């Protein structure tokens, strides 16, 4: 009898919802008094290939428009952080470094002249559009003559040239600063465990990274350079090696933190490193979409879940994609990925510019979360179909990004202070909610749907918090 009574009770609760057609309610609490890491910015890499396309394929007017769509908060998505290859990468027109004269043991021929043709002018233009823009420098290889292999595409740094290579970093930072481009941070080596390659690369063991970090740190300290030193710059699959670098007591004082890529392992590795070294920062520095996954909705959901929400909930201060721009053939390529996708695509023959899914997934955070913003508490629903992350900007603007991975719409109820508002989030979509840090605020909503019917579009409906 008790079992029948229980069944009847459950039916009385289920049947009205079933016939009403209302989606189940998801409650999200926001508390701006609980703060976490400060954000440095969001963006990608203005690689040699990306810069060449923007500079040479587009007309001046088209270039101006596209740059604004990338870097302006008002007319674009407000990209605020760029990770720049120090010399050639797998996306370049040719192989080069800043010291290609053999046996130049005083770096007398060090030069950033290659970058001055079009990379630096575009960086200067981006900085003018977004004065909050910051730059991270990352080498794919030391000059070939500094390596045991005498080859850009394989090998390790010669043991006797670590001090000289530290000077190379110092000269890079100083040369860029002279162009009005301060370098916020450097990493020691892109993907130090990936070698040999079909493009510039260099292997660096844990002990090598610790040794170089100490030498660069001493150089920077002597010349009063404030550029941060970041280690690893590779995948999530080996957090113990990152911890081992940070455990080096001689290098540790000079290291600001560690950087990660998305191609292997799990994003939770970032939190494992933070647990071991809570005073060190985390940067997420590279992930590329490509021809292996062309479904817009699936890519949108993965990007927002893993990168926008996942990396920041696991302490990342940056969220960076790979190339800002590639052409219709995933190039120009320099021996690496043959089917990668840029944030935008620039057709070399027609000049047509296409905004890819990465433009919109990045835009949901980069447009609304400015450098200096702090992540704040929000109900962690990461194991369910609704996921979220929240921030408070220096001016008090609160931004909450909510993802619905479900096949059906979901009703959200956002609780903040003693007020709340409700919103029905479509299936396979992401929304950014923003409001001022005052009671009875009006909420602005920006939406992207997996069916592409809305692409980072501001919703016309007016929603206000109420008690």
Secondary structure, 3 states (H helix, E strand, C coil): CHHHHHHHHHHHHHHHHHHHCCCCEEEEEEEEEEEEEECCEEEEECCHHHHHHHHHHCCHHHHHHHHHHHHCCCCCCCCCEEEEECCCCCCCCCCCCCCCCCCCCCCCCCCCHHHHCCHHHHHHHHHHHCCCCEEEEECCCCCHHHECCCCCCCCCECHHHHHHHHHHHHHHHHHHHHCCCCEEEEECCCCCCCCCCCCCCCCCCHHHHHHHHHHHHHHHHHCCCCCEEEEEEEEHHHHHHHHHHHHCCCCHHHCCEEEEECCCCCCCHHHHHHHHCCCCEEEEEECCEECCCCCHHHHHHHHHHHHHHHHHHCCEEEEEEEECEECCCCCCCCCCCCCEECCEEECCCCCCEEECHHHHHHHHHHCCCCCCCEEEEECCCCCCCEEEEEEECCCCCEEEEEEECCCCCEEEEEEECCEEEEEEECCCEEEEEEECCCCCCEEEEEEEECCCCCCCEECCCCEECEC
